[in-house]
Amino acid sequence: MKIQEIECAAAMNHISSRFLPYSWDLNPYRGCSHGCRYCFALYSHSYMGDGNGDFYHDLYVKTNIAERLERALAKRSWTGEPINLGGITDCYQPAEARFQLMPDILRLLIKYRNPCILSTKSDLILRDFDLIAQLASVAAVNIAATITCADERIREKLEPGGVPSARRFEILQAFSETRACTGVHLMPIIPYLTDSRANLSAICQGAHLIRADYLLPGLLNLRGKTRAVFFDFLRRDFPQCEPPLRKLLDSKKAKNRYRATLFGWLRTEAASQGVSLDHLSPFLRLHPAEEQLSLF
């Protein structure tokens, strides 16, 4: 892992999407050593200028991010909108144990009572349990874990840097004892690899057992650099999955039919296990009514 310390001009990026409960994204790192083979954010290293960086092995650390965040939160124009922590990186990847950027970020969110959304695949987040619990007592907080696979043999190859799926359920269970809402991000669902009914049912069951507020499913996104990286991985580790997946992705009609069938079954399965697929309502319920309008 090559690590370079940098200073950022701004702590947050503005995002416009009617599908998201936030419009601001904060990433303390650029790059991620978790090495998830399906990562959609590989494109982001091109913003560093040389275009040749390795997202998995060249990590940029924004050492002044807390200072820049306070400047933003202290402005009279800031309205306290929810901030998504780690949209294109994992805030709790291994480097966080060394640089410890998140405690200062969380203390600022507590100071300004600012809501946030945080998703991770690391149990390092438990180091900051008390800070997150304190933040959840003064502002809306959503803690999510990405959980894609119940079979550890597949999970270890797919997400080599993440903790086991069972441990991710334990993380959410711990935070369910706070005022934060918790969610399972079942994404991406990978056709012919992780889309079996047995796997999806097991994840729904896990969400039910730890009393997650919601489960959010999502399909594989292979845009930009991600497509070549993912198919190289598939060809090497799961070659039997490559031909049918390519055939599926090459047909819009087939993709739409696949999506409709998959999500139709998943809605029924989640409902039978008492798991909600509504990822917006639990978070919105933590906001005063007058603040909810600013989310969209």
N, C-alpha and C positions, 0 to 999 in steps of 0.2 A: 504494500500500500504506500503510495506516494502522497504525502500530505503537504499542502501549501496554505499558509495563513494569509488571508486577504482582508481588506476592509470593504464593506458594502456602502453604496451611496444611500440606499434606503433599506429599511428592514422588511418591508412588505411589497408585494406585487398586487395590482388590482386585477380582478378577474370578473368577466361579465358572462353569466350563465343563468338562465331561468331554472335550471335543474338543480342548482346548488343552494344550500342554506347559508352561504357566505359569499362575500365578494373580495375578500382579502386573504392572501396566502403568504405565510412566513416560512422560510427555509434556512435554518442556521448553517446548513452544509449544502454544498453542491457536489453531487456524486453520492454513491451509497455502496458500502462494502457488503451488503446482504447478498448481492449477486443474483437476485431473482431473475430467472431467464426470460420472463415475460414483461419486464419493467417497461412501461410506456414512456418513461422520462429520459431515455437515453439521448434524445435529441437535445436536452438542455445543456450538454457540455459544449455544444457548438457556440453558445453565447460567450464562452470564455475567450474566443478570438482565434485560437490556433486550429480549432476544428478537429484536432487529432487526439484529444484527451480520451482516456478510457474511463467511462462512468463508474465502473466497478472498482478501479484501482487508483484513480487520480482524484483525491478528495480535496476540496477547497473548504476552508474553515473561516467563517465570517466572524472574526474576533471582536468586532465592534457592534455586533447586531443588537445587543441590549441597549447600548447608547442610542443607536438610531431608532430603536423601537420607542424608547421613552420620549424622544423628540416628537415622534408621530402621535403618541397617546396624549401628550401634554398640550397639543394644539387645541385652540378653542374650536376649530372646525371639526375636530374628531367627534363622531357621534356614538362611539362605543359599539360599532358593528362587530359581529363575530369574526374571529381570525382563525383560519385553518392553519394549524402548525404541521408543516411537513408535507405539502402537496406533491413535491417531486423528489423527496428524500425522506429517510426515516430519522426523525430527530433523536432517536435513542439507539442509533447504530453504534458499534464498538468505540468509535472515536469520541463519543460523548462522555464515556467514562474518564477520558483524559482531559478534555477541554471544558466540560461542565458548563455549557452555554445555557442549558435549559433551566436550571434553578433561577438564574437572574431574569430570564424571560418570564417565568412563572411568577416571580415576586413582583414584576412590573404589572402583570395582568391582575394580580391581587390588589396592588396599590390603586389601580385605575378601575377596578371591578369590571374588567373586560371579558366578555364571553369568548370561548374558544372551542375548537374541535381538534382532536388529536388522535391519529391512528398510528399504530406501531406493530411490529413483529418481534419486539424485543422486551424481555422482562426487566431491562434496565430502568424502565419507566417506574417500577416499584420503588426505586431509590428516592423518587420525588413524590411518593404517595402522600405524605403529609401536606406538601405544598399544593398538590392538585386537590386534595380534600378541602383545604382552606379556600382555594379559589372557587370550588364548587359551592361553598357556603355563602359566597357573595356575588356570584355570577353564574350564568348558564355554562355548563361544561359537558361536552360529549367526548367520551373515551371509546375508541373502537380498536379492534384487532382484526387484521386481515387473516382469515383462515380459509384456505383453499382446499385442503386435502386431509382426510383422516388417516390415510395410509402413509406412514412415516417413510417407507422405502421410496415412495414417489416424492413426498414432500422434501426430503433431504436433497434430492437432485434438482428439484424445481426451485427451491428457496434455500440454498446452502448456508446462508448466513443468519437465517431466522431461527428462533427457538422452536421446539416442537409444538405442534398444534395443541396438544393437551395443556401445555404450559400457557399458551395464549388464552385458552378458556379460563385458566386459573387467574390470570391477570384481570380479566373482565369480572370474574366473580369477586375479586378483592375490591374493585371499584364500585361494584353494585352496593357495597355497604356505605358509600358516600352519597351525596346528593347529585352526583353526575349521572347522566344517562349513559348507557353502555350499548354498544352495537357490534355485531359480527359482520365484517365485510367479506362476503363470499364472492371474491373476485380476484382474478378472473376465473370464470368457469371455462375450462379448456375442453372443447369437443374431443371425444375419443380418448381422453386421458383422465380428467377429473369429473366428468359429467355423468358418471354412473348414478343410478338411483340410490344405490347403497351408500356411496360417498356423500351425496347431497343430503340424504336422509340422516346420516350420522352427524353432519354438521348442524342440521336443524335441531336434532335431539340435544346436541351439546349446547346450543343457544338456549333451548328450553330449560335445561338443567341448571344453568348458571343465571337464569332469570334475566337474560339480555333484553333490553327494551325493544330491540329490532334486529332484523337480519337484512342486509342489503346485498342482493346478488348483482353480478355484472359479468358480461361476456368478454372474451379475449379481444384485446385491441392491439393490432399489429401494424401500426402506422410507422412510417419513417424507418430509422435504424433498427427498431425492435423486430421487424419482420425477419431480417436476415439473421440476427442473433438468435431468435427463437427457433427458426427452422434448422440452424446449425446444431442447436441443442437437441432438438427433436430427432434429427437424423442420427445423432450420436447415441442418445440414450433411449429413445423410444421410436425406432425407425418404422414400426408397424403403424404408428399414428400419422405419419407424415402424408402419405398419399390420400387417405380419406379427408384429412383436414384441408389440404390444398384444394381438393375437389369441391368441398363445401364452401370455402372462401371465394372460389372463383365463380360461384353462382349466386346472384342476388336473390333469386327466387328460393333457392335451397336454404340460404341463410335466414331469410324471413320465416320460412316454414319451420326451420329448426328452432329459431328463437321463440316463436309462438307456442310450439309444442313443449319446449323446455320450461318456459315461464308459466305456462298453464299448469303443468304438473307440479312445479315448485310452489305455486300459490296454494294448491290443494294440500300438498304435503306439509307446508308450513302451518297452514290453518289447522290441520289435524293434530299437530303437535303444540298448538297454542303459541306459535311464534308469529310476531307481526312483521310484515314487510314494509311497513310505513316508517321510513327513516327520518321523516321531517317532524311529525307531530311530537315525539318525545322531547326533542330539543326545543321546539317552539313553545311547548308548554312551560318551559322554564323562563320565558321572557314575558315581561309585562305586555299587555295587548298593544300599547302604543309603540313598542319597540319592534313588534313582529312585522310591521309594515315596511321597516327599513331593510328587511332581509331579501326583498325581491325587487 
